[in-house]
Amino acid sequence: MKKNTSEISGIKRNLYLVMSESAVTAGLMAMSVFTPFFNSVGLNNEQISLTQIIFTIVVMILNVPTGYLADRLGRKWANVIGDFGHGFLLIAYAFTNNFLGIVICESLVGIMSALSDGVDQSLLKHFSDKLAKATNKSESKILKTKTARLECYKQICNLILLALGGPIGAIDLRLAIGLSCINHFAGGIISIFIKDDSEKLVATHKNPIKDMLGIARSALKTKPLRLRIFAYAIGREMTHGIIWIATPLFLQAGVPLSLVSLVWAFNALMAIVGAHLAGRFGHKLTDSQVFLVPMILVTISMVGMGINLNIFTVWLYGLMGITQGWTAATLRPMIQKYTKPSEQTSVLSLAQVVAELVYIPVVWLIGFVADIKLEYGLFATVFAFLPVSILIIKKLRKSV
């Protein structure tokens, strides 16, 4: 009994460390002022979209290889390197002053992001499964509950960072970007203390590329898993491409620049609400019902603001926050249910790649039409995601 109590205590400690690292690195202090910073060095909305496309391409190319390396060599160390690297690059970012410098920084940040993408969730599942076995509880329920709770913690940290970043950015945009390194350094330090005893991936070929291709082919051939990978990609990107015109939207609606960070903070607060709702109700719903929620919320938010953007309707953007919290808490566990323990990071990285393939044309489309008229970016979001979301819901209803 004493041994079991000690074992449970160790598992909970590692869970706490994983969730703490994931939470503190989830936010970006300077997020609300990045678009004004880009504008200050001469970038328009389409150029901003191009920098994000370049970042996404880098992450997309490296995501599966770095996920494979994490599964093979150690997930925690991928996090340590990614967190510290991200922190140092944000300091460098604060000194950039042209399009080329931003592209270089975005590309390097993309490498660090690829290293840590999927690692937190893989470790979360590993320790959740261990806790379930040690306490004779449902593995699925513990994972879903922990994922939803983690998303709440992430958004609370994000809320705090946004509340700090706006006022600092109003004083000095570059200072806000430079100080954004602090939480990433903290995440790297926390990761060092994680005892990663998760199952390692055993290579089946001497050539690692063959292994990676084999994992990708197997995942995409498994119909329930393939469908949930695409559901994750669409659900994640519903709220992603629009963020680069969010600050201009708030400003056009009449929100002063000094208070823009409060709107971002409100959105983060709504994300906490979304994650909390997912924790309460997500495990009671079918996968198709889980996916129906973000589709409805995004449509209401984008159409409502697009028809009449003003100081009152701009608060509909909070529905995007609820969507973000809900999808982050519910969609990854859907993938993990059909994924082997040794391939968790690789498959989650593959899902991320699919999401990035969706993001590239969408973020360009939103940036392009927003340069014509800002509100068109809102309608472009609905145009891009509503039809495919309806199709995914129909297929999820038929899926196991």
C-alpha positions as CSV (number, residue, x, y, z in Angstrom):
1,M,0.0,0.0,0.0
2,K,2.8,2.4,0.9
3,K,4.6,1.5,-2.4
4,N,1.4,2.3,-4.3
5,T,0.9,5.6,-2.5
6,S,4.5,6.6,-3.3
7,E,4.1,5.6,-6.9
8,I,0.9,7.6,-7.3
9,S,2.7,10.6,-5.6
10,G,5.5,10.4,-8.2
11,I,3.1,10.2,-11.1
12,K,1.1,13.2,-9.9
13,R,4.4,15.1,-9.4
14,N,5.4,14.5,-13.0
15,L,1.8,15.4,-14.2
16,Y,2.1,18.6,-12.3
17,L,5.5,19.4,-13.9
18,V,4.2,18.6,-17.4
19,M,1.1,20.7,-17.0
20,S,3.1,23.6,-15.4
21,E,5.6,23.7,-18.3
22,S,2.8,23.5,-20.9
23,A,0.8,26.2,-19.2
24,V,3.6,28.8,-18.7
25,T,4.8,28.4,-22.3
26,A,1.3,28.6,-23.9
27,G,1.1,32.4,-23.9
28,L,3.0,35.2,-25.6
29,M,3.2,38.4,-23.7
30,A,3.6,40.5,-26.8
31,M,0.8,38.8,-28.8
32,S,-1.5,41.8,-28.7
33,V,1.1,44.2,-30.0
34,F,2.8,42.0,-32.6
35,T,0.7,43.4,-35.5
36,P,1.5,47.1,-34.5
37,F,5.1,46.1,-34.3
38,F,5.0,44.6,-37.8
39,N,3.3,47.7,-39.1
40,S,6.0,49.9,-37.4
41,V,8.7,48.2,-39.5
42,G,6.6,48.7,-42.7
43,L,4.7,45.4,-43.1
44,N,1.1,45.4,-44.4
45,N,-1.5,42.6,-43.7
46,E,-0.5,40.5,-46.7
47,Q,3.2,40.7,-45.8
48,I,2.4,39.7,-42.2
49,S,0.5,36.7,-43.6
50,L,3.6,35.8,-45.7
51,T,5.9,35.8,-42.6
52,Q,3.4,33.4,-40.9
53,I,3.3,31.2,-44.0
54,I,7.1,31.0,-43.9
55,F,7.0,30.1,-40.2
56,T,4.4,27.5,-40.9
57,I,6.3,25.9,-43.7
58,V,9.4,25.6,-41.5
59,V,7.3,24.0,-38.7
60,M,5.5,21.8,-41.2
61,I,8.7,20.4,-42.7
62,L,10.3,19.7,-39.3
63,N,7.3,18.7,-37.2
64,V,7.2,15.0,-38.1
65,P,11.0,14.5,-38.0
66,T,11.3,16.3,-34.6
67,G,8.3,14.4,-33.3
68,Y,9.9,11.2,-34.4
69,L,13.2,12.2,-32.6
70,A,11.3,13.0,-29.5
71,D,9.6,9.6,-29.5
72,R,12.9,7.8,-30.2
73,L,15.3,9.8,-28.0
74,G,13.3,11.5,-25.2
75,R,10.3,13.8,-25.1
76,K,11.4,15.9,-22.2
77,W,14.7,17.0,-23.8
78,A,12.9,18.1,-26.9
79,N,10.9,20.4,-24.6
80,V,14.0,21.7,-22.9
81,I,15.7,22.6,-26.1
82,G,12.6,24.1,-27.7
83,D,11.7,26.2,-24.7
84,F,15.2,27.7,-24.1
85,G,15.7,28.2,-27.9
86,H,12.3,30.0,-28.2
87,G,13.3,32.3,-25.3
88,F,16.6,33.4,-26.8
89,L,15.0,33.9,-30.2
90,L,12.4,36.3,-28.8
91,I,15.2,38.4,-27.4
92,A,16.7,38.5,-30.9
93,Y,13.3,39.3,-32.4
94,A,13.1,42.5,-30.3
95,F,16.1,43.9,-32.3
96,T,14.7,43.1,-35.8
97,N,13.8,46.1,-37.9
98,N,12.9,44.8,-41.4
99,F,11.0,42.1,-43.3
100,L,14.1,40.0,-43.8
101,G,15.0,40.0,-40.1
102,I,11.4,39.0,-39.2
103,V,11.5,36.2,-41.7
104,I,14.8,34.9,-40.2
105,C,13.4,35.1,-36.7
106,E,10.1,33.4,-37.6
107,S,12.0,30.6,-39.4
108,L,14.2,29.9,-36.3
109,V,11.3,30.1,-33.9
110,G,9.6,27.6,-36.2
111,I,12.4,25.1,-35.5
112,M,12.0,25.5,-31.8
113,S,8.2,25.2,-32.1
114,A,8.6,22.0,-34.1
115,L,10.8,20.5,-31.3
116,S,8.1,20.9,-28.6
117,D,4.9,20.5,-30.7
118,G,3.0,17.5,-29.4
119,V,5.5,16.7,-26.6
120,D,3.4,18.1,-23.7
121,Q,0.3,16.2,-24.8
122,S,2.3,13.0,-25.3
123,L,3.7,13.2,-21.8
124,L,0.3,14.2,-20.4
125,K,-1.2,11.0,-21.9
126,H,1.6,8.8,-20.6
127,F,1.3,10.0,-17.0
128,S,-2.5,10.1,-17.2
129,D,-2.5,6.4,-18.3
130,K,-0.1,5.6,-15.5
131,L,-2.3,7.3,-13.0
132,A,-5.4,5.5,-14.3
133,K,-3.7,2.1,-13.9
134,A,-2.4,3.0,-10.4
135,T,-5.8,4.1,-9.2
136,N,-8.0,1.7,-11.3
137,K,-9.8,4.6,-13.0
138,S,-10.8,5.2,-16.7
139,E,-7.8,6.2,-18.8
140,S,-10.0,8.1,-21.3
141,K,-11.7,10.1,-18.7
142,I,-8.5,11.1,-16.8
143,L,-6.9,12.2,-20.1
144,K,-9.8,14.3,-21.2
145,T,-10.2,15.8,-17.7
146,K,-6.5,16.6,-17.4
147,T,-6.4,18.0,-21.0
148,A,-9.3,20.3,-20.3
149,R,-7.8,21.4,-16.9
150,L,-4.5,22.0,-18.6
151,E,-6.2,24.2,-21.2
152,C,-7.7,26.2,-18.4
153,Y,-4.2,26.7,-16.8
154,K,-2.8,27.6,-20.2
155,Q,-5.4,30.3,-20.8
156,I,-5.0,31.7,-17.2
157,C,-1.3,32.1,-17.9
158,N,-2.1,33.6,-21.3
159,L,-4.5,36.0,-19.7
160,I,-1.8,37.2,-17.2
161,L,0.8,37.6,-20.0
162,L,-1.6,39.5,-22.2
163,A,-2.6,41.8,-19.3
164,L,1.1,42.6,-18.8
165,G,2.1,42.7,-22.5
166,G,-0.4,45.4,-23.6
167,P,0.7,48.2,-21.1
168,I,4.4,47.3,-21.7
169,G,3.8,47.4,-25.5
170,A,2.2,50.8,-25.2
171,I,5.4,52.0,-23.7
172,D,7.8,50.1,-26.0
173,L,6.8,47.5,-28.5
174,R,10.3,45.9,-28.6
175,L,10.5,45.7,-24.8
176,A,7.2,43.7,-24.8
177,I,8.6,41.3,-27.3
178,G,12.0,40.9,-25.5
179,L,10.3,40.2,-22.2
180,S,8.2,37.5,-23.8
181,C,11.3,35.2,-23.3
182,I,10.8,35.0,-19.5
183,N,8.0,32.3,-19.5
184,H,9.8,30.2,-22.1
185,F,12.9,30.1,-19.9
186,A,10.7,29.2,-17.0
187,G,9.3,26.3,-19.0
188,G,12.7,25.0,-20.0
189,I,13.7,25.0,-16.3
190,I,10.6,23.1,-15.3
191,S,11.1,20.5,-18.0
192,I,14.5,19.6,-16.7
193,F,12.9,18.1,-13.5
194,I,10.4,15.9,-15.4
195,K,11.2,12.2,-15.0
196,D,10.3,10.9,-18.5
197,D,9.8,7.2,-18.3
198,S,7.4,7.1,-21.3
199,E,7.6,4.3,-23.9
200,K,10.2,5.0,-26.5
201,L,9.6,4.3,-30.2
202,V,11.7,1.4,-31.5
203,A,13.0,1.8,-35.0
204,T,11.9,-0.8,-37.6
205,H,14.2,0.5,-40.4
206,K,17.8,1.7,-40.4
207,N,16.6,4.6,-42.4
208,P,14.5,6.9,-40.1
209,I,12.7,8.4,-43.1
210,K,11.2,5.0,-43.8
211,D,10.0,4.9,-40.1
212,M,8.5,8.3,-40.3
213,L,6.7,7.5,-43.6
214,G,5.5,4.2,-42.2
215,I,4.0,6.0,-39.2
216,A,2.3,8.6,-41.4
217,R,1.0,6.0,-43.8
218,S,-0.4,3.8,-41.0
219,A,-2.1,6.8,-39.3
220,L,-3.7,8.1,-42.5
221,K,-4.8,4.6,-43.5
222,T,-6.6,4.1,-40.2
223,K,-10.0,5.6,-41.0
224,P,-11.1,6.7,-37.5
225,L,-7.7,8.2,-36.8
226,R,-7.4,9.9,-40.2
227,L,-10.8,11.5,-39.8
228,R,-9.9,12.8,-36.3
229,I,-6.6,14.2,-37.6
230,F,-8.5,16.2,-40.1
231,A,-11.1,17.2,-37.5
232,Y,-8.2,18.5,-35.3
233,A,-6.7,20.4,-38.2
234,I,-9.9,22.2,-39.1
235,G,-10.9,22.8,-35.5
236,R,-7.5,24.3,-34.6
237,E,-7.3,26.6,-37.6
238,M,-10.8,28.0,-37.2
239,T,-9.4,30.5,-34.7
240,H,-5.8,30.8,-36.0
241,G,-5.7,32.7,-39.2
242,I,-7.9,35.5,-38.0
243,I,-5.6,36.5,-35.1
244,W,-3.2,38.6,-37.3
245,I,-6.0,41.0,-38.1
246,A,-7.6,40.9,-34.7
247,T,-5.8,44.0,-33.3
248,P,-6.7,46.1,-36.4
249,L,-10.3,44.9,-36.0
250,F,-10.4,46.0,-32.4
251,L,-8.9,49.4,-33.4
252,Q,-11.4,49.9,-36.2
253,A,-14.3,49.0,-33.8
254,G,-13.2,51.9,-31.6
255,V,-11.0,50.2,-29.0
256,P,-8.0,52.5,-28.1
257,L,-4.6,50.9,-28.6
258,S,-3.9,51.3,-24.9
259,L,-6.9,49.0,-24.1
260,V,-6.5,46.5,-27.0
261,S,-4.6,44.1,-24.7
262,L,-7.8,44.0,-22.5
263,V,-9.8,42.7,-25.4
264,W,-7.1,40.1,-26.0
265,A,-7.3,39.3,-22.2
266,F,-11.1,39.0,-22.5
267,N,-10.6,36.5,-25.3
268,A,-8.2,34.5,-23.1
269,L,-10.8,34.6,-20.3
270,M,-13.4,33.2,-22.7
271,A,-10.9,30.5,-23.7
272,I,-10.8,29.5,-20.0
273,V,-14.6,29.3,-20.1
274,G,-14.4,27.1,-23.2
275,A,-11.8,24.8,-21.6
276,H,-13.9,24.6,-18.4
277,L,-17.0,23.7,-20.4
278,A,-15.1,21.1,-22.3
279,G,-14.0,19.6,-19.0
280,R,-17.6,19.5,-17.7
281,F,-19.4,18.3,-20.8
282,G,-16.8,17.2,-23.5
283,H,-16.5,13.6,-22.3
284,K,-20.3,13.2,-22.3
285,L,-20.6,14.1,-26.0
286,T,-20.0,12.1,-29.1
287,D,-17.1,13.3,-31.4
288,S,-19.5,14.8,-33.9
289,Q,-21.2,16.8,-31.1
290,V,-17.9,18.0,-29.8
291,F,-17.0,19.3,-33.3
292,L,-20.4,20.9,-33.8
293,V,-19.8,23.4,-31.0
294,P,-16.8,25.3,-32.6
295,M,-18.5,25.3,-36.0
296,I,-21.6,27.1,-34.6
297,L,-19.6,29.6,-32.4
298,V,-17.1,30.6,-35.2
299,T,-20.0,31.2,-37.6
300,I,-21.9,33.4,-35.2
301,S,-18.8,35.4,-34.2
302,M,-17.5,36.1,-37.7
303,V,-20.8,36.8,-39.4
304,G,-22.0,39.0,-36.5
305,M,-18.9,41.2,-36.6
306,G,-18.7,41.1,-40.4
307,I,-22.2,42.5,-40.9
308,N,-21.7,45.4,-38.4
309,L,-18.3,45.9,-36.7
310,N,-18.6,48.4,-33.8
311,I,-17.7,48.8,-30.2
312,F,-20.6,46.5,-29.2
313,T,-20.4,43.7,-31.8
314,V,-16.6,43.4,-31.4
315,W,-17.2,41.5,-28.2
316,L,-18.5,38.6,-30.3
317,Y,-14.8,37.9,-30.8
318,G,-15.1,36.3,-27.3
319,L,-16.9,33.4,-29.0
320,M,-13.6,32.7,-30.8
321,G,-12.0,32.4,-27.3
322,I,-14.5,29.9,-26.2
323,T,-13.9,28.0,-29.4
324,Q,-10.2,28.0,-28.8
325,G,-10.5,26.7,-25.3
326,W,-13.0,24.0,-26.3
327,T,-11.1,22.7,-29.3
328,A,-7.7,22.7,-27.5
329,A,-9.3,20.6,-24.7
330,T,-11.2,18.1,-26.8
331,L,-9.6,17.4,-30.2
332,R,-6.2,16.0,-29.3
333,P,-7.6,13.3,-27.0
334,M,-9.8,12.2,-29.9
335,I,-6.6,11.5,-31.9
336,Q,-4.7,9.9,-29.0
337,K,-7.5,7.4,-28.4
338,Y,-6.5,5.7,-31.7
339,T,-2.7,6.2,-31.5
340,K,-0.1,3.7,-30.2
341,P,1.7,4.9,-27.0
342,S,5.1,4.8,-28.6
343,E,4.0,7.0,-31.6
344,Q,2.1,9.7,-29.7
345,T,4.4,12.6,-30.5
346,S,4.9,11.5,-34.1
347,V,1.1,11.2,-34.8
348,L,0.3,14.5,-33.0
349,S,3.1,16.1,-35.1
350,L,1.5,14.7,-38.2
351,A,-1.8,16.2,-37.2
352,Q,0.0,19.5,-36.7
353,V,1.4,19.2,-40.2
354,V,-2.1,18.7,-41.6
355,A,-3.3,21.7,-39.7
356,E,-0.4,23.8,-41.1
357,L,-1.3,22.7,-44.6
358,V,-4.8,24.1,-43.9
359,Y,-3.4,27.3,-42.3
360,I,-1.1,28.4,-45.1
361,P,-3.8,29.1,-47.8
362,V,-6.3,30.4,-45.1
363,V,-4.0,32.9,-43.5
364,W,-3.0,34.2,-46.9
365,L,-6.6,34.5,-48.0
366,I,-7.6,36.3,-44.8
367,G,-4.6,38.7,-45.1
368,F,-5.2,39.4,-48.8
369,V,-8.9,40.2,-48.5
370,A,-8.4,42.1,-45.2
371,D,-6.1,44.5,-47.2
372,I,-9.2,45.2,-49.5
373,K,-11.5,45.6,-46.5
374,L,-10.9,44.5,-43.0
375,E,-14.3,42.9,-42.5
376,Y,-13.8,40.6,-45.5
377,G,-11.3,38.7,-43.4
378,L,-14.1,37.7,-41.1
379,F,-16.3,36.4,-44.0
380,A,-13.2,34.6,-45.5
381,T,-12.9,32.6,-42.3
382,V,-16.5,31.4,-42.5
383,F,-16.1,30.7,-46.3
384,A,-13.0,28.6,-45.6
385,F,-14.3,26.5,-42.7
386,L,-18.1,26.2,-42.7
387,P,-18.5,23.8,-45.7
388,V,-15.7,21.4,-44.6
389,S,-16.8,21.5,-41.0
390,I,-20.3,20.3,-42.0
391,L,-18.7,17.4,-44.0
392,I,-16.5,16.4,-41.0
393,I,-19.5,16.3,-38.7
394,K,-21.4,14.1,-41.1
395,K,-18.5,11.7,-41.3
396,L,-17.9,11.7,-37.5
397,R,-21.5,10.6,-37.0
398,K,-20.9,7.5,-39.1
399,S,-17.4,6.8,-37.6
400,V,-16.7,4.4,-34.8
